Amino acid sequence: MKKEIQHFSSELQSRGFTLRDYPYLRSDEFMAAADREYDRTRPGENAVNKLYRGIGWAIMAQDELIHLERNTYQLSKEFNPQESGGVRSFVPLSKEFMFRPELRRLYNSYFLEHFQYEDLKSHAFELQLSAIRYEPSLIEPAWPSPLIPHQDEVDGMIVCLNKKGPIIGGTTRVYTLNNEPLGQINLDTGEALLIRDAAVKHQVSPVMLEPDQHWSPGTRAYRDVLLVRIQRLGR
């Protein structure tokens, strides 16, 4: 992967912000499975933001994954004022998708970036996935949530799983905790950003439809993103 984060890449890396490429996420089989899963997503209940979204939870312990029947998510009002700290409910991601071998490889890669492998043998960890589809129309961008530079209260990974059709935007911007810009990047399919949440804030720009000669009314265009968060239980 030759692409570098635009501007201040060395300072971003010193803050624990890393760009990674995962070619196995671009396989036809996985992309078809991801597309089917994202087609099931819907806007969340009790959510102000109306992006289509699915959510999944699991426990990682002793090299095993244990699926949790949970479909809610909450971020404090301080970190997401748009949703005022409310508890939101989303379409649950299927266990089959969450446990796919490609995603298990992704979890292990993320885990080894932030923890020691020995920790996985001796501690239990909580895994949370958010599958978000940005699908703009001609008259309305797909707005992220929250709109402002923010933290997620836990370290995480932003993964681009698919881009389809003539869209622009979706730029990830990174800031200091004092809202000073550090850099930005547009992720391609199979690329991921690893964010050490305590060190930086991040923000995603709106996704807009930009019709080209191959587009016609009714043709779908979207960007699918997967947020991966792993944290030690009881931290």
PEZI-V330853 format. One record per residue. RES is the residue in one letter. PHI is phi in radians with two decimals (999 if undefined). Layout:
RES_PHI + RES_PHI
//
This chain:
M_999 + K_-1.64 + K_-1.15 + E_-2.05 + I_-1.11 + Q_-1.26 + H_1.27 + F_0.99 + S_-1.08 + S_-1.16 + E_-1.21 + L_-1.06 + Q_-1.13 + S_-1.16 + R_-1.63 + G_1.49 + F_-1.79 + T_-2.30 + L_-1.74 + R_-2.30 + D_-2.17 + Y_-2.19 + P_-1.01 + Y_-1.15 + L_-1.34 + R_-1.73 + S_-1.15 + D_-1.04 + E_-1.12 + F_-1.21 + M_-1.12 + A_-1.16 + A_-1.14 + A_-1.13 + D_-1.07 + R_-1.11 + E_-1.18 + Y_-1.21 + D_-1.12 + R_-1.43 + T_-1.24 + R_-2.54 + P_-1.02 + G_-1.28 + E_-1.34 + N_1.11 + A_-1.91 + V_-1.26 + N_-1.28 + K_-1.87 + L_-1.05 + Y_-1.24 + R_-2.68 + G_-2.15 + I_-2.46 + G_-2.52 + W_-2.30 + A_-2.73 + I_-1.95 + M_-1.80 + A_-2.68 + Q_0.92 + D_1.15 + E_-2.04 + L_-1.92 + I_-2.07 + H_-1.27 + L_-1.95 + E_-1.50 + R_-2.51 + N_-2.33 + T_-1.93 + Y_-2.64 + Q_-2.50 + L_-2.21 + S_-1.05 + K_-1.04 + E_-1.08 + F_-1.64 + N_-2.44 + P_-1.10 + Q_-1.02 + E_-1.72 + S_0.97 + G_1.32 + G_-1.27 + V_-1.47 + R_-1.91 + S_-2.01 + F_-2.32 + V_-1.02 + P_-1.26 + L_-1.21 + S_-1.23 + K_-1.04 + E_-1.05 + F_-1.23 + M_-1.04 + F_-1.74 + R_-1.00 + P_-1.05 + E_-1.14 + L_-1.31 + R_-1.12 + R_-1.09 + L_-1.12 + Y_-1.04 + N_-1.09 + S_-1.10 + Y_-1.09 + F_-1.02 + L_-1.23 + E_-1.29 + H_-1.96 + F_-2.27 + Q_-1.73 + Y_-1.03 + E_-1.07 + D_-1.09 + L_-1.14 + K_-1.35 + S_-2.02 + H_-2.30 + A_-1.79 + F_-2.25 + E_-1.71 + L_-1.94 + Q_-2.28 + L_-2.01 + S_-2.15 + A_-1.74 + I_-2.11 + R_-1.93 + Y_-1.68 + E_-2.26 + P_-1.36 + S_-2.01 + L_-1.09 + I_-1.87 + E_-2.44 + P_-1.14 + A_-1.62 + W_-1.56 + P_-1.32 + S_-2.48 + P_-1.33 + L_-1.38 + I_-1.54 + P_-0.98 + H_-2.66 + Q_-2.08 + D_-1.89 + E_1.18 + V_-2.83 + D_-1.03 + G_-2.76 + M_-2.28 + I_-1.85 + V_-2.09 + C_-1.60 + L_-1.69 + N_-2.85 + K_-2.27 + K_-2.37 + G_1.50 + P_-1.41 + I_-2.14 + I_-2.30 + G_1.68 + G_1.29 + T_-1.29 + T_-1.57 + R_-1.97 + V_-2.11 + Y_-2.32 + T_-1.22 + L_-1.18 + N_-1.72 + N_1.17 + E_-1.56 + P_-1.16 + L_-1.95 + G_2.91 + Q_-2.69 + I_-2.79 + N_-1.82 + L_-1.35 + D_-1.69 + T_-0.98 + G_1.55 + E_-1.73 + A_-2.48 + L_-1.95 + L_-1.76 + I_-2.03 + R_-1.57 + D_-1.08 + A_-1.21 + A_-1.75 + V_-2.50 + K_-1.87 + H_-2.41 + Q_-2.71 + V_-2.08 + S_-1.35 + P_-1.02 + V_-1.76 + M_-2.15 + L_-1.48 + E_-2.24 + P_-0.98 + D_-2.08 + Q_-1.17 + H_-1.65 + W_-1.64 + S_-2.41 + P_-0.93 + G_1.67 + T_-1.37 + R_-1.36 + A_-2.49 + Y_-2.75 + R_-2.28 + D_-1.81 + V_-2.19 + L_-2.05 + L_-1.72 + V_-2.05 + R_-2.28 + I_-2.26 + Q_-2.51 + R_-1.17 + L_-1.10 + G_1.33 + R_-1.15
//
